[in-house]
Amino acid sequence: MTEFRVPKLNNNDTSYVLVEWLAEDGQEVRDGDPIVLLETSKATEEVEAPADGVLRRLLAEGAECEPGQVIARLLASADEPPAESAETPGTGSGGNPDGNPGEPQVSTPPGDVSGVIVTAPARELIQAHGIAMERVYALGRKVIRRTDVEELLGAQEPSPAVADDATAEDDATAGDDATAGDDDAQWITLSRAQQRTAEVVERSRREIPAAFTAMNVDVTEVLSLARDLTRRLRTLVGLPEMVVKAAGGLLDRFPMFFAEPGPGPRARRAATADVGVTVDVGRGLFIPVVRDAGNRPLAEIAGDLVGFRKTALTGSFRERDLQGGAITLTLHTHDGIVFAVPIVFPGQTCALSLTAPRTEVVQDGPGFAVRKTATVGLAYDHRYINGRDAAEFLGELRTALESPARFLTENG
């Protein structure tokens, strides 16, 4: 018999949601077969069987689980009796009825006759806010997660009676007691993904002494080339794709900008320029990674970014899509944004930011000309990178973007 334990999928989450079993209870599976779908705060991940065997599931779909927790067993044969604790019903999401740590944990499916599964965190939020289950099932989803309930809460208006009650409170008791008694409708609960983002930002601010430098770049020619390449390559090519390609080409000259901070006064070199790019289509912030951006053709990089945007719409990133970035490019491309300071993510030494192109009128000889300008910023860990180095890095990036034809012919 082999115990199937939840693997550690990332460094940000302490628990995951078991979304779906991909193999039936009692089914014979092979080593490497995908058997369960787990959801982290950022991605969904298929987890494979660690050995051959007959699957005995110990945790229900919709329950929460933690890294290292036993959620199934792989028996040598269907005739092998399961452990006694595997037959004991659980209490709540992944809970153990006896409260004994380390025991297999089982959860009763929290769905209903409709076949819809409601995860334990989602059900808690539903009950706390008194949401009618009809509204939940009307979402038309097979699995209702906490983030789905948060969307419903965000769409409903606060009750006017809450404000009336707060006004009627005596001034002497309007402090902590009034706060504790506030109706839940007045509070906006952060999604699970946003909570993880908050934790990363707090850690960055706490641990990394960051500095910032910005540089304006004339992107008139590179935008023109991007439009031409979009027609020729039949895939969307824009300024972000050009910046990813240009930044990837700077690995050899500026290895510290792609390095991983290590213990003591040193940093580990990156073998390839793996560039994380922020993607936010309204379902949370994701940072998927473009691999080896310096050596791959621009068409492939553009294809990656198009794929990332599509995946973000469904929220179906895998953890491996989001891991391993050596440097991050944060996109701030809404009209009117002229300046943005990115967060330096733990495990990296710097992060780039890119604003939307804006129109400028500049003097051109005796007359004037119109050009497109964007601001490229660099936040950097001052323990590893100094201001002069940052300025040189941005200068090389600007040169590449302002001479796009020469740059593109170097690496395809």
HELIX and SHEET records of a PDB file:
HELIX    1   1 GLU A   84  GLU A   87  5                                   4    
HELIX    2   2 ALA A  120  HIS A  129  1                                  10    
HELIX    3   3 MET A  133  TYR A  137  1                                   5    
HELIX    4   4 ARG A  146  ALA A  155  1                                  10    
HELIX    5   5 PRO A  160  ALA A  168  1                                   9    
HELIX    6   6 ASP A  171  THR A  173  5                                   3    
HELIX    7   7 ASP A  176  ALA A  180  1                                   5    
HELIX    8   8 ASP A  184  GLN A  186  5                                   3    
HELIX    9   9 ARG A  192  GLU A  207  1                                  16    
HELIX   10  10 THR A  220  LEU A  233  1                                  14    
HELIX   11  11 LEU A  239  GLY A  248  1                                  10    
HELIX   12  12 PRO A  255  PHE A  258  5                                   4    
HELIX   13  13 LEU A  298  THR A  314  1                                  17    
HELIX   14  14 GLU A  319  LEU A  322  1                                   4    
HELIX   15  15 GLY A  387  GLU A  402  1                                  16    
HELIX   16  16 PRO A  404  ASN A  411  1                                   8    
SHEET    1   A 4 THR A   2  ARG A   5  0                                        
SHEET    2   A 4 VAL A  70  LEU A  75 -1                                        
SHEET    3   A 4 GLY A  53  ARG A  57 -1                                        
SHEET    4   A 4 GLU A  28  VAL A  29 -1                                        
SHEET    1   B 4 THR A  44  GLU A  48  0                                        
SHEET    2   B 4 PRO A  34  GLU A  39 -1                                        
SHEET    3   B 4 TYR A  16  TRP A  21 -1                                        
SHEET    4   B 4 GLU A  64  CYS A  65 -1                                        
SHEET    1   C 2 ILE A 117  VAL A 118  0                                        
SHEET    2   C 2 VAL A 143  ILE A 144  1                                        
SHEET    1   D 6 ALA A 210  ASP A 218  0                                        
SHEET    2   D 6 GLY A 367  ASP A 381 -1                                        
SHEET    3   D 6 CYS A 350  THR A 355 -1                                        
SHEET    4   D 6 ILE A 327  HIS A 332  1                                        
SHEET    5   D 6 VAL A 275  VAL A 277  1                                        
SHEET    6   D 6 VAL A 289  VAL A 290 -1                                        
SHEET    1   E 3 ALA A 210  ASP A 218  0                                        
SHEET    2   E 3 GLY A 367  ASP A 381 -1                                        
SHEET    3   E 3 ARG A 358  ASP A 364 -1                                        
SHEET    1   F 2 GLU A 260  PRO A 261  0                                        
SHEET    2   F 2 ALA A 267  ARG A 268 -1                                        
END                                                                             
